[in-house]
Structures are given as C-alpha cells and as structure tokens.
Amino acid sequence: MKKSLLMLLLSAATLSSIEAQTIQQMKAGGPWPVRAAFKTDTVGMNGSKYNPADLLRQAYDATDKDLRNVSADKDGRIAGRKAGSKAERSEMAVYSFALTAEHFAKGDIEVFGQGRMSLWLDDKQIGIADSPNSKGDTTLRFSASLSLVPGTHHLLLKSLLLEGDTTATDVRVVLKPKTARDSSALYPNYTGKERLSLKHMMSGTFLSGGSLSPTGKYVLTSYRVSRDNKPAVTYNQLRDAKGNILLNLNEKEALGWMPHEDMLMVIRKEGNTKRLVAFDPMGKGEKTLVSNLPESQFRMSPDARYYLFYKQEKGPGKDPLFIRHLDPDDRQSDWRDRSLIYLLNAESGVYGPLTFGYSTTYIYDIAPDSKRALIGTLSTDWTRRPFRFATIMEYNMETGKADTLITRDPSIDAIQYTPDGKHLIVMGSADAFGNIGLNLKSGVTPNSYDKQFFLFDLSTRKATALTKNFNPSVSAGRFDRKNNYYYFRAENGSRKQLYRLDLKTLEISQIQTGEDVVQWFGVAADNGAVWYSGQSANNADRLYRLDGTKGKLVWDLSAEKLANIDFTPARDWNYTAPDGTVVEGWYYLPPQFDPSKKYPMLVYYYGGTSPINRTLEGHYSLAMYAAQGYVVYTLNPSGTTGYGQEYAARHVNAWGDRTADEIIGATKEFIRTHSFVNGKKVGCFGASYGGFMTQYLQTKTDIFAAAVSHAGISSISNYWGSGYWGMGYSTVASTDSYPWNNPDLYAGHSPLFRADKIHTPLLLLHGSVDTNVPTAESVNLYNALKILGREVEFIEFTEQDHFILEPERCIRWTNSICAWFARWLQDDPTWWNELYPPVNL
C-alpha cells in the first residue's frame, strides 16, 4: 500500500514537471493573395485532380522576408480572420518560430485551429490539415513527433484560406516535451539567439582565399556557400585596394593573375579545347594567350614567354587476377605512373618534353629573369631512412642544360628563388645541409615535421640557417619584390601567424594580424600590398588588408555569422608538468554558465606532431561541443610542432610516452582547480594519432567515463606496414625502430596488446576505405574488447577514407560522437538508442 502510494506520488511529480508550453510569440507574414493555377486540362498527370490546398505542400523560405512580430492572446491563439462570411479571395499567411534543444530532446507539437495548415520543421513538412474544420479553434488539427538534435530548430506554419471558406484562421501551437529531462532542455526560443551546432559548421558562408594583382590595384577574394548539405558553391569578388567591392565575377575556373600585369587569366572550355584567356577585370578587353591549352595545371614564366606543365605517363598496368608488388608503395593506385615536365613556347606554339626518363620530375620555381628553373627528382632507397631523397637542379632555359645544386637530400620540402635571383629560400627540416639548422643536444633526433628556413647562395653553394633559434614551425611564403621582404605563415604554438623576413638584414618580425590563425594571405609582388584572412578561438572568418604593420578589417564575416550566436569565449589554461614543461591549453564553457553547478567535461587532443589551432569553426569545433552542456578543454602536449625543436623532438619514438602522462596530469589538475567540473563525468576524444591516444590513454588511467577514437591506431606494427603512409610517418614517430629491433615500442605501446587494461566505454569510428590508418585498426580492438566483455561500439562509415566528408555520413558521424557522450556523461541514452536501436541477434 505504502509502496503503491509512493509510486503514484513520484509519477504525479514527474508529470507535473513535464509542462506543455503554448507558443506565445511568432513572426508573421501576410496574408498575401494567392491565385489558383490556370487549368489547361481537367486532370493532371496520372489522372490526379487539381487541389488548390496543395499550396500547403510547397516549401517556403522565410529567411529574407520582412516578417512582423505577433503575440498570442490569453488563450494562446495567434489572431487571424474571424469565422463567418465567405472569403472573397484566396490568401496565405505564414508564422515562423524557433525551438531550442540544449541536448537531444523528444516531444510532440500540436496545432489547433479551424483553417487549412501545414507545419514545417527545418524546411521539411511534418504535419498538414488541408481541409477546414469549423468545429472550433480548440480542435486539434494535427500533431507531429519531434526528435531534435542539440541546437536551434526553425518551424514554419503555413495558413491557407481559399475563396469561399468561412472558417477562422486563428492558430494555436503547443509544445509537449516527452520527459522531465526534455522539458528542462526543449523550449521556444523568443530571443533569436542560437547555440552553435553542426549546422553552423556545415552550412553558411566561409572565406576560401584570394589573390592580389601584381600592382595591388585589385584583389580577387573568394568565398564558398554551403546549404542543405549540398556541395559548396564558390563565388569570386573583385575589390579595389581599399576593399571596396567592384564587381562579382562569374568566371569559375583557374582564375589567377598575369605576372606583372593586372589582368586575370581564365581557362575557357570550348568543346574539347581549353583556351587560356587574359582579360581586364573591369571589362576593358581581353586577349587569348593559348588557343589550345594542353593541360589545365601549369606554371607561367615571369616574362610570360613560356609555360611549364606536368604530363602524366601511365606505367605498366596490373593484372586483374594477381598483382606482383614492385614496391611497398605499389598499393597506391597511381604509383606506377610518372609525371614529366613539358614546355609550351608562347610565341611559336611548340609543345614538347623538357625532361625525359622513368623518374617523376618536379617544378620547384622559375627564376625572376625566366632564364632558369629549379627542377628536381625524388629517389627511393628503402634501406636508408627516411627512404626518400631529393635532388635539385637548376635548368638553363636557353641552353637546355642542368646544373645539380643539391644531391639526394632527405630533408628538403620546397625551394624558391629570391627576387634578385642569386639566392634560394629553402624550406626543410633542421637536419638539412649537414644539420646546420639543429638546435638540439647531441644525440637528440629532430622531428622532421618541424620546418625551418635556409638561405642558399647560388654562387658559393653554401646554405645559412635562418630559423635555427626561431621556435615557430614555418611554411613556404610569398615575396614582396618592391621592398625585398618574404612573408610566410608559421605555427606559433596553437596559433598560425604571419611573419616577415627582411632579405637585407635576415631579421624576422611578426605581423600583428588580430587573428589567432591566418588561414590565407596574398602579396602583390610588384608593390608589396598584403591581404589575409583569419579566424580565432572566439570568432569566425575575417578579411583584412595590411596597413603598415597592422591589419585593417575589410570584411567582418564573423560579425554577420555570430550576431545571434550565444557562446562563452575561450579561456586560456596552461598545465605545468612535474618536470616543469608548460603545456599550452584552453577551454570553453557552456552557454549561460553557472559556476555553482557541476558540468561534465570533454578533453580533446591530437597528441601527434601537429598542434591543435585556435579556430572557432570546424568539424571538431570545441565551442560546438560546449554548447551541448560540456566544459571542453584542449591542449598541445609534448611532441607538437610550433613550440621549438626540443619540444617537437619529444614525438620521436614516444608513441604515448610523456604525451599520455601530460594529458592525464593536465586533466586531473584541471578538475582539481575548477570546482564546476564533475570529475566523475569526463570524456576524451581524438582522431588518427589522436585516436591512438584515446585508446592508449584508457590503458593507463580510469579517469575517463567515456572515450571516442576515430581512425585510431591500435597496433603500431600493423599501421606501420599496412597504412599507405605508415612507413613514412614512422621514420619520425618511430625513428630507426622496427618491429624486429624494438618490440617493446611496437607491442608495448599498442593499445591492442594492452586491451585487457581498457575498462572505459569506448566508441570506435572508422571509414571503410581508410588508406592512411587501415580500418582493421578499429576492427581488431573491437574484437579484443568484445572478447574481454568490455563496453565497446564500432561504427564503420561506408565509402569513406580517413576523413568522413560526405555530408550525410558526416552528420551521422558527429551525432554518434555526441550521442555517445550524452549516454555516458549525461546519463541519457535516448539519442544513442534513437541512432542505434537495440537489436536482438
């Protein structure tokens, strides 16, 4: 008796906490007159009869419409036409409102009224009543079930009145959450503010690059627009030197500038012919440069007198019944093919090979005087690490002879002529040119992913290290010929910033860009103008031009995108390890953060050799995860480039050593020093090497309540031998270590060989055709954990490689991660069970 009464009281309390909510505010448009279709026949296709109410089934985009605010009366009704007389015309009104789901939530939405109506959720129809009902506006016309992923969802109610109708068009909409948990997180959004969600990462406008005309008079900027999970469309804008938009260009293919002329080049396809055209962007004329372009990709000489092309020659085919492997790389589809350099003389039109042989030849650069070109070959020697060696030659365009500058160097990535044509800027690892760039103690192996610059004198054939004591890891840049500068980007810890090398003094200075990460930059080679775009931890894309030594904002796309976004800006938090190492990190808090509450936490990392950058957007947007009610912390542990050679070198032969301890130590210290974190509800996730780190961490600690590994390495030896780039990457990550000479590394650090130590619920994600980290890496660990009786799930994404890029699969991939964490960190399996219902087999 007492037990039954207690259950009844608990049930009543639960029901009272599930409150139905009438939508009190909407935006309204209309009513607008609508016209019946002109009937040329009495029936349509398949014998169907015309129904004017089918207007309710047509999608309607209210995004750019000037809608007015309307409020419900005391009975919850949005007023419309009164019942009574016959309508003299047909007309339609629309009502727009939004719902916010702080986490995955379910419920029902009910629509009341007499008129004809249809309801749309995120542009999909979910309910319709296409005939009137005069019984009263309290009559439920239809209801629809809602299963809403975290974020803001837009609903549109269409109300149709047809000529002759006598019914009222008042409407009332009621939201009924399914559970008490849903009731606390699912509600009408009257503020217009939205939380970041996957929708914001996959849809919208994104800056994608640009280029400057040689004199800096014009700037071509491009942006892409993604909508409805369809391929992005790229648009080009021509701006003047101050940033004013001059015109929108419709030319889509191969846009680029002529050297030393403010004319754009474009390839125009005419039947089977490709014509290369240069045109004045303001419409003052055009000229044909090449009437029949051999290939779409080319390098034009600075004097515009010749073009260099790559022409691929097919190698011997593979027998469909069996394959004799000629090389460890023979698994790659195009390994047997070779590319040779071809030359097209602009004046004579003669086209032919510049190089010949069975080795692929590469174009590195063309000298400013156009008389010389840097070309090279890569040779392979599987008996010597790092297996590939570059030979660089200077080819004389007038004599056809080549002078070898650098022979079989394993450490060079890129080479460019300086504006005077007397030196080369060489990018490579610190051990290039006989280790002159090394800044490490004797016996310490450098991390070759940490890039350096060298200045190579063509007359003396000697190189000088330019960045030996410069901690950021550099990437190839662009010349300002007017001022004799070289601009480049470099990883400076978690930031990717813009720098300038003075070619006279060889001094490097940082440009104050106002952004954490410079994503693109361009230089007007003949006048030194610089433009760039960037993003930071707390803003999306912005476009700038350099004004002196500081950036001047041209287009604040971020302000447009974030105008109605509610998120808490990132905060720095660095961890000091027991050995004194300072590990850079930062974190996001949930919207409407309350420090008196306890929040679950996510820890994200790569752990490999590349740093996590401070960008707001992306498929791993930390702010997006924070919007679902998490504290989200990230860090760049030992082994990461951008923090100096010694820090990067810690990646060599580590495979989790030190890195895992820093992640564990930082997580524990963050929990200890932040009282708002629920230390029993902490999850972790990473991809590729970060997926390996996720797996490896679970063999070393029990602090995590859930973990997600995407494309993770579970067996280092299998990845080393089976991944397309496993042997190459291992020349750094496992320098001079192999399964036969260092089994402790290959087995002792492989999560598969430590699977019995994993007790954390683990989600394994993988593309089915991953050529980088083979899918078997997840299969093997999944099998092991099933045998051990551990909590594990494995989701394989068909037809996807290392990255899950196809939109529909990408959405499922992200939702799987979020649902897994909701299941284990928020004690709510609803979303997971919605995605993957239990199956009895």
N, C-alpha and C positions, 0 to 999 in steps of 0.2 A: 504494500500500500504506500509506504513512505517512498520507496524507490520509484513507483509509478508517478507519484506526485512530483518528485524531484525532476524526472524526465520531462513531465509536462511543463514545469516552470522553466526549465532550460530551453525547451522548444519555443515557448512563448517569448522568452528573452531574445532568442535568435531571430525569430520572425519580426519582432519589434525593431531590431537593428537593421533589417533589410527594408529600407524605406523607398517606396516608389516616388519618383520625382517628376512633376509636371514641368515641361519645358516652358520657362517663363519669358524668355527673350529670344527673338529671332531677327533675322534681316529679311525684308520682304521686297519683292519686285512685282510690278503690275498692280491690277490686272491689265494685260495687254490684249488687244483684239487679235483673234486668230481666224483664219479663213479655211473653210472646208476645201479639200482637194477638188480640182476640176476633173470630172469623171469622163473619160473618153470611152469607157466600157462599163457595163453593169457589174462585171465581176473582174477580179484580178487574177493573177497567176494562181494556178491550182484551184480555181473556182471560188476563191475567197471573196466575201462581201466587204464592202468599204465600211470601216468603223471609225468615225471621227475621234473616238476616245483613244485611238492608237497614238495620239499625240502624247499621251502619258507614258508611252513606252520609248519615247525618243530621249536620248541623253541631253542634258542641258548643262552648260558650263557657266557658272555664276561668278567665276573668278574676277573678271574685269567689269562686271556690271555694277552700276551705281544703285545699290540697294539701301533701303531706309530701315531704321531700327523700329521694331514693333514689340509691344509687350502684351502679355496675356492679361485678361481681366481676372476678377476674383475667383471665377470658376475655372480658370486655367485655359480659357479659349482665346485664340487669336481671331479677332473680329474680321468677318468678310461680308459678303452680301446677305441680306436678310431673306428669309423664305417668303414666298407669296406669289407675286406676279411672275409671268413667264419672262425669261431672259430674252432681250431683243437682239442680242448678238452673242457669239461665242468668244470667250476670253480665257486667258490663262494667267494665273499668279504663281509665284514661287516663294518658298520660305526656306531660308538657309539657317542652319545652326550647327554647333560642333559638340562633340563629346570627347572628353579626355579620359584615357585609361592609364593610370600610373603604373600598372602592371597588367599582365594578361587578365582579361576580365570577360565574364559572360553575363548576359542578361537578355531581356526582351524589350522591344519598343512597340508601343501600342498607339494606333492612330484612330481618333474619334472624329466624327462629323457626318454631314449628310451628303456632301458632294463627291465628285469623282476625283480620286487622288492616287498618286504613286509616290513611293518613298525610295530614295537613292542613298546608298552608303559608299563613300569614296568612289563615286561615278559608276556604281553597279546597282541596278534595281533590286530591291529586297522585298517590296510589297506593292500591291496595287488593288484599287477598287475602281473599276472602270464604268460602273453604273451608279446612279444616285440612290440614296436611301432616305426617305422622308420620315422615318420613324422617330427622329430626334437626334440632336447632336451628342447625346450621351451614348449612342450606339457605337460599339467597337466595330470599325470597318475592317481592319486587318492588324495583325501583329507580325513581327519578324524577330527571329532569334539573332542575337549578336554574340560573336566571338572576336574580341578586339585585342590585337597586339598592342604593346605599350606605345603611347603617342596620342596625337590628336586626330580625330576622325571627323570628316565633314559629311553632313547629311543635308539632303535637299528634298523638300516636299513640294510636289507639283500639284496644283489645284486647277481643275479644268471645269469650266461652266460652258455648256453647249446651248445654243439658241433653243429656246422653248423650255429649258429646265426651270423648275420652280423651287428647287431646294436651296437652302442656305449654304454658304461656303465657309462658315466658321470652321476652324480646325483646333484640335487639342491633341498634344503628343505627350505620352507618358513613358518614362524610362523605368524599368523594373530590373534591378540587379538580381543575379541568381542567389548569391550568398552574402553573408555579412562582410566577408573579405572583399567581394566585388563591390558592395555598397560603399565601402570606405575609399575605393580607388577609382570608381567609374562615376563620372558626374558631368553635367552640362558645363560647357566652357563658355562663359559670358565675357571673359576678359579679352579674348583674341590672342592671348599668349599661348605658345605651344612649347612642348618639351622636344628636345632633339630626339629624332628617331631614325630608323633605317631609311625611311622615305626621304629625309633631308640629305642623306649620304648618296642616294642613288638617283635622285631627281633634282632638277633645278639647273642653275647656270653656274659654270665653272670656267675660270680663266685657263687657257691652254697654251699660251705662248705668244710669240710675235717676232718681228724683225724690224730693224731700222734701215732706212735708206742710207747710202754712203755719206751724204752730206748732212744727215739728221733732219732734213726738211720734213720728211714723212715718217710715220711709224705705223706699221701694219700689226694690229693686235688681233688675236683670235680668241674666241670663247666657244664652248660647246654647251648645248642644251639637251638634257635628258628628261624624257617624260614617258610615263606609262610603261616603264621597263623595256622601252624600245631602244635600239642603237642611237647613240648621241648624234646630233647634227651640229656641225661646226660652222661658225659664222666668222667673217673677217671684217674688221673695221679699219678704215684709213683715217689716221689722226694727224694733225699738224704738230709742230714741235712743242706746242704748249699743251697738247692733249685734246684739243677740240676735234670732235668727230667731223670729218669732211664728207665721207660717204661710206655706205655699206657695199662691200664688194661681193659679187655673186660668183666670181671665179673660185673654184673649189680645189683644183689640182695643182700641186707643185709650185705654189707661189713662193717667189724669192726675188731678191734684188739683183740687178746687173751690178758688176763691180764698177765702182767709180761713176755710176750714173743712177739718177733717181727714177729708174724705170723698173717695173715689175716684170718678171718672167712667169709665163704660164704655159703648160702643155695643153694643146687643144687636140682632141681626138677627132679625126675625120676619116671615118671608115676604119681601115686597118692601119692608117697612117697617124703618126703623132707629130704635130707641128709645134715647134718651140717659138713662142712669140714674146717680144718685149713690148710693153705698152706704157704710156704715160698714165698714171693713175687718175689724173684729172681729165682724161679724155682728149688730150692734145695730139693723139696719134699713136701708131704702133708700127712695129717692123717685125718681119719674120727673120729669126736668127738661123733656124734649121728647119728646112721644109719636110724632112723625113728623119725624125729623131730615132736612132737605133734602139736606145733603152731609156726608160723613164728616170733612172738614177744616174747622175753624172756630176762631175766636178769641172767647173769652168775656170779657165786660166784668168789671172787678174787682168791681162790685156784683151781678153775675150777673143783670142785668135784660135783657141783650140779647146776641146772638151775631152775629158778622160772618163771612160766608162768601165764598169765591170761586166764581163761577159762570161756566163757560166757554161762550162763544158761538162757534159754528162759523163760520168765514169762508167765502168763495166757494171751491167745490171746484176741482180741477184736471182738465182734460180728459184722458181716458186716452190720447188719440192724440198730443197735443202739450201743451207747457207754456209759457205765456208767463211768464217770471220777472218778478215785480213788485218784487223787492228782492234784494240779494245773499244775504239770509238766507232767501229763499223756498224754498231746497232743503230746509230743515228741515221736518219733517212737520207741525208744529203752528204754524208761524209765522203763518199767516193767521188763526188763532183768536185770540180776545181774552178776557180774564177781567175781569169786573166785580165790584164788591163788592155783596153782598146783605146785608140786615139782617133778623133774626128777633127780634121783640119777645117776651120770655119770658112776659110777663103776658097779652098779648092774643092771641098766636099769629100775628100778622100778619107775613107774609114778603114782602119786595119789594126792589127795587133801591135801593141807596144811591147808586150812581154810574151814569151813562149816557154813552155815546159810543162812538167806534171805537178809543179808546186803552185799553190794559190799565191798570187801576188797582191799586195795591199798598197793603196794610195794613202800616204800619210799627210802630205801637204804639197802645195805648189809655191815656189819662191815668188816674192813680190815682183821680180822682174820677168816672171813667166819663163825664164830660160832654164830653170832646173825644177826637178820634182823629187820629193822623198818617196821612195817605194821600198817595199820590203817583203820578206817571206818569213813564214813560221815553220820551223822544223821540229820533229818529234823524236825524242830519244827516251824510250821507256826505262832505260837503265840508269838515268840520271834525273834526280829531282831538280826542278819541278816539271820535267818532261817536255816542256815547250820552250823554244828558243827563237828569238827574233834576230834577223839580220837586216840591217837598214842600209840602203844605198841611195846615193844622190845621182839621179839620172839627168844627163845633159840633153835637153830637148833639141838642141841644134846638131850635136854630133851623134846622138843615139848611143853614147857610151855611159856606163855607170861606174861610180866610184864608191867602194864599200866604206861606210863610216863606222858601223858597229857590227861585230860578228857574233852571232849566237849568244845574245844576252838574254837571260831568262827573266829580267826584271823590268823591262820597258813596256809601257802601255800606249803612249801617244807622243808624237813629236810635231812641233810647229816651227816654221821659220819666224824669226823676229822681223820687224818691219825693215831693218837695214839689210836683211838677207845674209848677214855674216855670222849669225848665231842661231841656235835652236833652243827652244824651250822643250825640255824632255820631262814627261811625267812617268814615274815608275816607283818601285818600292825602294826602301832606304839602302838596300844592298846592291843597287845598280852601280856601274862604273867602279867596281872593286871596293864596294862598301863605303864610299866616301860620304854617304848620307846617313850612316848609322850613328845613333846617339844612345847606345846601349852598352851595358857592361859586357866584358869579354865572355863569350860562351852563351850569350842570350840570343836566341833565334828571333829575327824580326817577323812581324806579322805583315805579309806582303800585301794585304788589303789596306794597309795604312799607306797612303800615297804621298809622294814627295815630288818637288820640282828640282830640276838641274838645268844649268845653262851650259850648253855645249858650243865651244868655239870651233867653227869650221876650218879655220886656218891652222890652229895648233892641235886640233883633235883632242882637246882636253875638256873635261867637264868640271863644273863647280856646283857644289850642293847649295841650293837656295833656301831650303826649308828645314835644314838639319835640326835647328832649335825652335822650330815653329810647330806647336802642338797640333793644330787642326790638320785633318787629312784632306788633301787638295783634289780638285778635279780640273780637267782641261778648260781653258778660258778663251777670251777674245782680246784682240789688240785694238788699242786706240793709237793709230799711226800718227795722228797730229801731235799728241802730247807724249808719245813714246811710253805708254802705260800698257800693262797687261792686267785685265780684270779676270777674276776667277772666283768660283764658289769653293767653300771648304767646310767640312764638318767640324764645327767647334762644339764638341760635346753633343748635346741634344739639339743644337742649333746648326743650321746650314746658312752661313753668312757670306756676304760679298766682300772681296778684298781687292786691293790694287797693288800691283808690283811696279815700282818705278824702274824702268830698264836702264836708267842712267846711274842711279845710286844703288840699285838692287834692294831697296828697302820696301817692306810690305806694310801697308796700312789698311785698317778695316773701315769699310764704308758704313755709316750709320743709316741703316735702311728702315728702321722702325718695325722690322718683322723678325720673328724667330727663324723662319725658314724661307730663304729666297728660292723660289721654285723655277724661275726663268729670268734670264737677263739678256739684253742685247746691247751692242755697241755700234754706233755709227763710225765706221773705221776711219773716215776721212775728216771728221770734225770732233770726235770724242764724246758725243752725246750718249748718255746711258739711260736705259729704261729697264725696269724689272717688275716682277710681281712676286707676291709672297703671302704667307699665311703664318699664323702664330697659334699658341695654345688656346687663345681666347678670341680669335677672330678667323673668319674665312678669307677668301681671296681678296687682295687689294692690288691695284696697279699704280706704279709710281714712275716719275722721271727724276733723274738725279739733278739736283740744283746745288752746284758747288760740291760739297762733301756730304750733303744730306738729301734724303728722298723727299720729294714733293708729291702729295697724293693727287692722282689723276682720276681714278675710278674706285670708289669705295663700295665694291660689290658686297663686301661683308655687311656693311650697314643695312643694305637692302635685304639681305638674306636673314639677318639676325634681328631685324626690327621687332618682330613679335615672338622671339625665342626666349624662353626662360631657362637659364642655366647659370650655375655658380662658377665663376672663373677659377682657373687652376691656381694652385699654390705650390711653392717650392718646398721640398723636404728632402734633405740630403742625409745619408746614413754614413756614419764613421765606423768602419770595421775595426775589430780588435787590433789589427796591425797598423792602424792609422789611415788606411785607404778611405778616401772620401768618395762615396758612390752617389752620383747625381740622381735625383728623383723629383717627382712632382705628383700631385694628386688632384682629383676633382671630388666635390661634394654633391649630394643630390639637390635638386631644386627645393626651395623652402626648407633648407637645412635647419634642424633644431639640435643644438649641441647637447641638450638634455636627454636626447634619445639614443638608442643603440642601433647602429646600422650594420648590415652585412658588408663585407669588403671583398673587392676583386683585386688581384695582383697580376699585372700584365708585364711581359718582358720578351725580349728576343734571346738575349744571353749569348748569342753568337757574336760575330765580329762587327756587325753594323749597328749603329745607335738607333734607338727609337727617337724620332724627331718630334718636336713640339708643334704639331699641327692639330687643328680642331676637327677637320673632316677626314673621312676615310672609312673603310670597312671595319677598321679597328678603332673607331672614334671612341676615346675613353669618356668623353663628355656624354656621348650617346648612351653608354652603359650606366653612367652615373644617373642619367635621367630616369632609370628604372629603379631607383631607390638604393643605390650602392655608393659607398666610398670606393673610388677607383685609384689605385696607386701604381705607378710605373717607375722603373729605374734602369740605368745602363751600367751593369756590373762589369767587373774586370774582363778584359779581352776585347772591349769595344774600341773601335777607332774613333778618332776625334779628341782624344784626351792625352795624346803624346805617345811616343813609340813604346815606352816601357809598359804603359797601361794596355796598349793593344797587343803587345807580345805575350801577355798573360793568356791569350787564347790558344797559343801553340801547345799541343799535347796536353790540353786540360780536360776537355770533354766533361765538364761539370765541376772539376776541382776548383775550389775557391769561388767560382761563379755561384754554385748552388749554395754554398755557405753564406755568401753575401746576400743572396735573395732571402734565405731563411732568416738570417740575422736582421736584415732590414725590416722584414715583415713582422717579426717579433717585437722589434723596437718601436715600429710604428704603432702597433696595437698597444704597447705599454704606455706610450706617450700621448695617445689620443683616446680619451675616455669614451668617445662616441662610437667606437668600433666594437662590434660584437665579436670577440676573439674566437668564439666557437663557430662562427659562420663566415669563414674566409675561403674564397675560391681563387684559383690561379689558372692562367691560360697563356698559350703561346703557339706559334706556328713554325714549321720547318725545324731549324735548330731550336727555336722556342718550344716546338712540340716535343723534341727530345728533352729539353729542360723540364717541361711539365712532367714527363714520365719519370725522369731521373730524380726529380725532387721528391716524388712520392715514395721512392725507395730510401730516402734519407730523413723524412720528417712526417709527423702526423698532424701538423698544424693546419692543414688544409681540409676543409669539409667537402670540397668538390673540385674537380680538375678537368680541363679540356685541352686535348692535344690535337692540333691539326697538322697533318702530314709530318708527324713526328718520327724520329729515327729511334727504333727500339733495339736494333742490332747494328753496331758500328761497322762490323765486318761486312754485313750484307749490303749496307748502304755504300760502303767503300767500293765494293765490287760490282754492284748492280745498278746504282744510280748513274745516270749519264755523266754527271759531273762529280761523282763521289771520289774518284781517284784524284781529280784536280783539286777539289776543295781540301782533301786530306793532305795535300802537300803543305798546307798551312796548319790545319787543325790537328793533324797527326804527323808532323814533320819527321821524316825518317823512321816512322813507326809503322809496322805492318803486322798483320795477324800472326805471322810466324816469329817475329822478333820481339813483340810486345803484347802478348796475350792478356796481360793484366789490364792494359788500356782497352783493348778491343772487347774483351769479355767482362772485365771487372767494372767497366763504366757503362755497359749496355743495359738498359732497363729490362730487356728480355731475360737476361741472365740474373737479374735481381728481382724478377716478377713476384717472388714469394714475399717480398718486403712491401708490396703495394697493397694498401688497405683502403685508400681513398676512392670514393666513387669516381670513375674515370670515363669520360666520353672521348672516343677516338673518331676523328673525322678525316676523310681522305678522298681525293679524286681517283677515279677508277683507272685513269691512264696517266698517272703521275710518272714522268720520266726522270724527275730530279730525285725525289725520295720515293722509291717504289711502294706501291700500295701494300705489298707484303709486310712492310714495316708495321702497319697497324693490324693487319690480319694476324701476324704471329703473336703480338702481345695480347690481342683479343682472345685468341685461342688459349694462351697460357693462363690468363686471368679467369676464363671460364672454367678451366680445369681446377684452378685453385678456389673456385667458388666465390670470387670477388664480384663486387658491383661494377659492371662494365657495360658500355653500349658502343656499338660500332656502326657509323653511318657512312656509306660509300656513295659518292656522287658520280653518277654515270657520265661518261664522255668528258670529264673534267681532268685537267692536268694538275700542276702544283697549286694553282690558284683556282678558286671556284668563281668563275667570271660570268657564266650565263645567268641572266637576271633572275629567272625563276628559281634556279638552283641556289643562287647566291642568297636569295631571301630565305629559302629553307635552311641553308647553312647557318646564317646569322640567327634565325629564330631557334634553331636547335641549340645553339650555344646559350642563348638567353633562357630558354625553357629548362635546360639542364641546371643552370644556376638557380632559377626560381624553385625548382624541385628540391634542391638540397640546401640552399642558403636562405630561402624564404618559406620553406616547408609547404610549398604549394605545387603539387604535381599536375595541376589542371592543364597547363599549357603543354607540358610534355605528353600527357595522355591524349590531348587533342591532336598533336602531331603524330604520335606513335601509339595508337590504342593497343592495349594488351592483346596478345594473340596466344591462343591455346593450341600449341602444336607439340 
